[in-house]
Amino acid sequence: MNVKELPTRHTSKKRYNAFGPFMKDLYGLPVYKVNVDAGFTCPNRDGTVGTGGCIYCNNTSFRPPACTASLSLQEQINRGIPYLRSRYGAKKFLVYFQAYTNTYAPVETLERLYREALDTPGVVGLAIGTRPDCVDEEKIGLLETLARDHFIIVEYGLQSIHDRTLQFINRGHDYACFREAVAGTAGRGIHIGAHIILGLPAESRDDMLAMASELSGLPVAFLKIHQLQVIKETLLAELYGRRPFSTFGYEEYLEMLADFLELLSPDIIIQRLFASAPDDILIAPVWNRTRSRFLLDLDAYMQKRDSWQGKKYAESRQIAK
């Protein structure tokens, strides 16, 4: 399905433009993600760009146990789909290439893996997590071809628009690299997503809020927002252990999200608002909230303060001019 055919809004009653209702409107049924680890690595780990990875990164913190490269791609899909069918009655699926950098291979390898996933009955598309410095014309051309018949979203890890922050977290690319990747992907039928982190210790509240206005001016259709989490076995954990820094309190984060969403374009679709690392590796912040509890609390908070995504968007665009 071509990106140009998509509606920009959906019929959700939420106060933000949520991914689940958007996909249900698009396909007539809920669409569930099947997470897979296709065995990729990362140029910020293998020495191509750097070593050690980003200072906050421990892949165990965000992928489910069944998402493991010890199983073949098809085995992971064949385990994931029956589980989702049994638990949720799911009938349509996106295969989510999640672990590490999922365009970091020769295009022939990528095409084989992507087509294998798309050939699975019930799979309507792919979500591909990657870095903006790991795409080129040939790889984008492959995604463009696949997007003629499938829902293809490429999710670029950005984390921050501020170069000093990107340097601090050892990201291995600058903001200009992200903008270049987005520009090269736009207008080709591929859905563009971005990942950001709120609460990085190098940033002020104004720095974080500036990302809402900045991303609203780019052809980014989907957005994942995480609060900073300090995870065991990361350089960030070592820094925190030597000199603890502030992380968001629960109510603080609800307030921050509401402020951020008010400045964000109402047409950007929100894929995620909350990170939830396993308890055994999470150092801070410890909130003891499930994802469903968090979303209920956010909805209640936004309703209480009469807040919604894009509430201040038009005003902020006028000020920017």
C-alpha positions as CSV (number, residue, x, y, z in Angstrom):
1,M,0.0,0.0,0.0
2,N,1.5,3.3,-1.1
3,V,2.2,6.0,1.5
4,K,0.3,8.5,-0.6
5,E,-2.9,6.6,-0.1
6,L,-2.9,6.9,3.7
7,P,-5.1,9.1,5.7
8,T,-3.3,11.5,8.0
9,R,-5.8,11.2,10.9
10,H,-7.9,8.4,12.3
11,T,-11.0,7.9,14.4
12,S,-9.3,7.2,17.7
13,K,-10.8,8.9,20.7
14,K,-7.4,9.2,22.3
15,R,-5.8,12.6,22.8
16,Y,-2.9,11.7,20.6
17,N,-2.6,10.1,17.2
18,A,-2.0,6.5,18.2
19,F,-0.5,3.8,16.0
20,G,-2.9,1.0,16.9
21,P,-6.1,2.8,15.9
22,F,-4.4,4.2,12.8
23,M,-3.5,0.7,11.6
24,K,-7.0,-0.6,12.4
25,D,-8.5,2.1,10.3
26,L,-6.1,1.3,7.5
27,Y,-6.7,-2.5,7.4
28,G,-10.1,-2.9,9.0
29,L,-8.6,-5.1,11.7
30,P,-5.9,-4.6,14.4
31,V,-2.4,-5.2,13.1
32,Y,0.1,-6.7,15.5
33,K,3.9,-6.7,15.4
34,V,6.0,-9.8,15.4
35,N,9.4,-8.9,16.7
36,V,12.4,-10.7,15.1
37,D,16.2,-10.7,15.5
38,A,17.6,-11.4,12.0
39,G,21.2,-11.5,13.3
40,F,22.4,-8.0,12.4
41,T,25.0,-6.2,14.3
42,C,25.7,-2.4,14.5
43,P,28.5,-0.3,13.0
44,N,28.8,1.5,16.3
45,R,29.8,-1.8,17.9
46,D,31.9,-3.6,15.3
47,G,34.4,-0.7,14.8
48,T,33.0,0.6,11.5
49,V,31.7,3.7,13.2
50,G,32.8,3.0,16.8
51,T,32.9,0.4,19.5
52,G,30.8,-0.1,22.6
53,G,27.7,1.3,21.1
54,C,25.5,4.1,22.4
55,I,26.1,4.6,26.1
56,Y,22.5,3.6,27.0
57,C,22.2,0.6,24.8
58,N,21.6,-2.9,26.1
59,N,19.4,-4.7,23.5
60,T,17.9,-7.0,26.1
61,S,16.1,-4.0,27.6
62,F,13.6,-3.6,24.8
63,R,13.2,-6.9,22.9
64,P,11.1,-9.9,24.1
65,P,12.8,-13.2,24.9
66,A,11.4,-14.9,21.9
67,C,13.2,-12.4,19.6
68,T,16.5,-14.1,19.3
69,A,19.0,-14.8,16.6
70,S,19.5,-18.3,17.9
71,L,16.3,-19.1,15.9
72,S,15.9,-18.6,12.2
73,L,13.8,-15.7,10.9
74,Q,11.0,-18.1,9.9
75,E,11.1,-19.9,13.2
76,Q,10.7,-16.6,15.1
77,I,7.8,-15.6,12.8
78,N,6.2,-19.0,13.1
79,R,6.4,-18.8,16.9
80,G,5.2,-15.2,17.1
81,I,2.2,-15.3,14.9
82,P,0.4,-18.3,16.6
83,Y,1.0,-16.6,20.0
84,L,-0.6,-13.4,18.8
85,R,-3.5,-15.3,17.2
86,S,-4.1,-17.2,20.4
87,R,-3.8,-14.3,22.8
88,Y,-5.4,-11.5,20.8
89,G,-7.2,-13.2,17.9
90,A,-4.8,-11.4,15.6
91,K,-5.1,-11.8,11.8
92,K,-2.8,-9.2,10.3
93,F,0.8,-8.6,11.2
94,L,3.9,-6.5,10.7
95,V,7.2,-8.2,11.0
96,Y,9.4,-5.9,13.1
97,F,13.1,-6.2,12.4
98,Q,14.0,-4.8,15.8
99,A,17.4,-5.9,17.2
100,Y,20.4,-3.7,16.3
101,T,20.7,-2.2,12.8
102,N,18.4,-3.9,10.3
103,T,19.8,-2.4,7.1
104,Y,23.4,-3.1,8.0
105,A,24.1,-5.8,5.4
106,P,24.4,-6.2,1.6
107,V,21.2,-5.4,-0.2
108,E,21.0,-9.0,-1.5
109,T,20.9,-10.2,2.1
110,L,18.3,-7.6,3.1
111,E,16.1,-8.5,0.1
112,R,16.2,-12.2,1.0
113,L,15.2,-11.6,4.6
114,Y,12.6,-8.9,3.9
115,R,10.9,-11.0,1.2
116,E,10.9,-14.1,3.4
117,A,9.0,-12.2,6.0
118,L,6.6,-10.7,3.6
119,D,5.8,-14.1,2.1
120,T,4.3,-15.3,5.4
121,P,0.5,-15.5,5.3
122,G,-1.1,-12.7,7.2
123,V,1.9,-10.4,7.1
124,V,1.0,-7.1,5.5
125,G,4.3,-5.3,5.9
126,L,7.5,-4.6,7.7
127,A,8.9,-2.3,10.4
128,I,12.6,-1.9,10.0
129,G,14.7,-0.4,12.8
130,T,17.9,1.1,11.7
131,R,20.4,4.0,11.9
132,P,20.4,7.0,9.5
133,D,24.0,6.3,8.6
134,C,23.1,2.7,7.4
135,V,21.0,3.4,4.4
136,D,22.0,4.4,0.8
137,E,20.3,4.7,-2.5
138,E,20.4,1.0,-3.3
139,K,18.8,0.1,0.1
140,I,16.2,2.8,-0.1
141,G,15.5,1.6,-3.7
142,L,14.8,-1.9,-2.3
143,L,12.4,-0.5,0.3
144,E,10.7,1.6,-2.4
145,T,10.1,-1.5,-4.5
146,L,8.6,-3.5,-1.5
147,A,6.4,-0.5,-0.5
148,R,4.5,-0.7,-3.8
149,D,2.6,-3.7,-2.5
150,H,3.2,-3.7,1.3
151,F,3.3,-1.4,4.3
152,I,6.9,-0.6,4.8
153,I,8.1,1.7,7.6
154,V,11.8,2.4,8.2
155,E,12.4,3.6,11.8
156,Y,15.5,5.8,12.1
157,G,17.1,5.9,15.5
158,L,17.7,9.6,16.2
159,Q,17.5,10.0,20.0
160,S,18.2,13.7,19.9
161,I,18.4,16.6,17.4
162,H,21.2,18.2,19.3
163,D,24.7,17.3,18.1
164,R,26.3,17.8,21.5
165,T,23.9,15.2,22.9
166,L,24.6,12.8,20.1
167,Q,28.3,13.1,20.8
168,F,27.8,12.6,24.5
169,I,25.8,9.4,24.0
170,N,28.4,8.1,21.5
171,R,25.8,7.9,18.8
172,G,28.3,7.9,15.9
173,H,26.4,10.3,13.6
174,D,25.1,13.9,13.8
175,Y,21.7,15.4,13.2
176,A,22.5,16.3,9.6
177,C,22.9,12.6,8.9
178,F,19.4,11.9,10.1
179,R,18.0,14.8,8.0
180,E,19.9,13.5,4.9
181,A,18.5,10.0,5.4
182,V,14.9,11.3,5.8
183,A,15.3,13.5,2.7
184,G,16.5,10.5,0.7
185,T,13.6,8.3,1.9
186,A,10.8,10.8,1.5
187,G,8.4,10.8,-1.4
188,R,9.1,7.1,-2.3
189,G,6.2,5.3,-0.8
190,I,8.1,4.4,2.4
191,H,6.8,5.4,5.8
192,I,9.4,7.2,7.8
193,G,9.6,6.8,11.6
194,A,11.9,8.3,14.2
195,H,13.0,7.3,17.7
196,I,13.9,9.8,20.4
197,I,14.7,9.7,24.1
198,L,13.5,12.3,26.6
199,G,15.6,12.9,29.7
200,L,19.1,12.5,28.4
201,P,21.4,14.2,31.0
202,A,23.0,16.5,28.5
203,E,19.6,18.2,27.7
204,S,17.4,20.8,29.3
205,R,13.6,20.8,29.2
206,D,13.7,23.4,26.4
207,D,16.1,21.2,24.4
208,M,13.7,18.3,24.7
209,L,10.7,20.4,23.7
210,A,12.5,21.8,20.7
211,M,12.5,18.3,19.2
212,A,8.7,18.4,18.8
213,S,8.7,21.5,16.7
214,E,11.8,20.4,14.7
215,L,10.4,16.9,13.8
216,S,7.1,18.4,12.9
217,G,8.8,20.3,10.1
218,L,10.2,17.1,8.6
219,P,8.5,14.3,6.5
220,V,8.4,12.1,9.6
221,A,5.1,10.2,9.8
222,F,5.7,8.1,12.9
223,L,7.4,8.7,16.2
224,K,8.6,6.6,19.1
225,I,9.3,8.4,22.4
226,H,11.1,6.7,25.3
227,Q,12.0,8.1,28.7
228,L,15.7,7.6,29.5
229,Q,16.3,4.4,31.4
230,V,19.6,3.5,33.0
231,I,20.2,-0.1,32.2
232,K,22.7,-2.5,33.7
233,E,25.8,-3.4,31.6
234,T,25.9,-0.1,29.8
235,L,28.4,2.8,30.0
236,L,25.5,5.0,31.1
237,A,25.1,2.7,34.2
238,E,28.8,3.2,35.0
239,L,28.4,7.0,34.7
240,Y,25.3,6.9,36.9
241,G,27.0,4.7,39.5
242,R,29.9,7.1,39.8
243,R,27.8,10.3,39.8
244,P,24.0,9.8,39.8
245,F,22.0,12.2,37.7
246,S,18.4,13.0,37.7
247,T,15.9,10.9,35.8
248,F,12.2,11.6,35.3
249,G,9.8,11.0,38.1
250,Y,6.6,9.4,37.0
251,E,4.4,12.5,37.3
252,E,7.2,14.6,35.8
253,Y,7.3,12.4,32.7
254,L,3.5,12.6,32.2
255,E,3.8,16.3,32.3
256,M,6.7,16.3,29.9
257,L,4.9,14.1,27.4
258,A,1.8,16.3,27.5
259,D,3.9,19.4,26.9
260,F,5.8,17.7,24.1
261,L,2.7,16.3,22.4
262,E,1.0,19.7,22.5
263,L,3.8,21.1,20.3
264,L,3.9,18.2,18.0
265,S,2.1,18.1,14.6
266,P,-1.3,16.4,15.1
267,D,-0.6,14.3,11.9
268,I,2.5,12.5,13.3
269,I,1.4,9.0,14.4
270,I,2.7,7.9,17.9
271,Q,4.0,4.4,18.0
272,R,5.4,4.4,21.5
273,L,5.4,6.7,24.5
274,F,7.0,4.6,27.3
275,A,10.0,2.4,27.7
276,S,9.7,-0.7,30.0
277,A,13.0,-2.5,30.5
278,P,12.9,-5.8,32.5
279,D,13.0,-5.2,36.2
280,D,16.2,-7.3,36.6
281,I,18.3,-5.0,34.5
282,L,16.6,-1.6,35.2
283,I,18.5,0.8,37.5
284,A,16.5,4.0,37.1
285,P,13.9,5.3,37.0
286,V,11.9,2.6,38.8
287,W,8.2,3.4,38.4
288,N,6.6,-0.1,38.8
289,R,4.0,0.7,36.1
290,T,2.9,-1.6,33.3
291,R,2.5,-0.2,29.8
292,S,-1.3,-0.4,30.0
293,R,-1.3,1.4,33.4
294,F,1.0,4.1,32.0
295,L,-1.3,4.7,29.0
296,L,-4.3,4.9,31.2
297,D,-2.6,7.4,33.4
298,L,-1.4,9.5,30.5
299,D,-4.9,9.6,29.0
300,A,-6.3,10.7,32.4
301,Y,-3.6,13.3,32.9
302,M,-4.2,14.8,29.4
303,Q,-7.9,14.8,29.9
304,K,-7.6,16.5,33.3
305,R,-5.5,19.4,31.9
306,D,-7.4,19.5,28.6
307,S,-4.4,18.6,26.6
308,W,-4.1,17.0,23.2
309,Q,-1.5,16.4,20.5
310,G,-1.1,19.5,18.4
311,K,-2.9,21.9,20.8
312,K,-0.1,24.4,20.5
313,Y,1.3,23.3,17.2
314,A,-0.2,26.1,15.0
315,E,0.9,28.7,17.6
316,S,4.5,27.3,17.7
317,R,4.7,27.3,13.9
318,Q,3.7,31.0,13.8
319,I,6.3,31.9,16.4
320,A,8.9,30.0,14.4
321,K,8.1,32.1,11.3
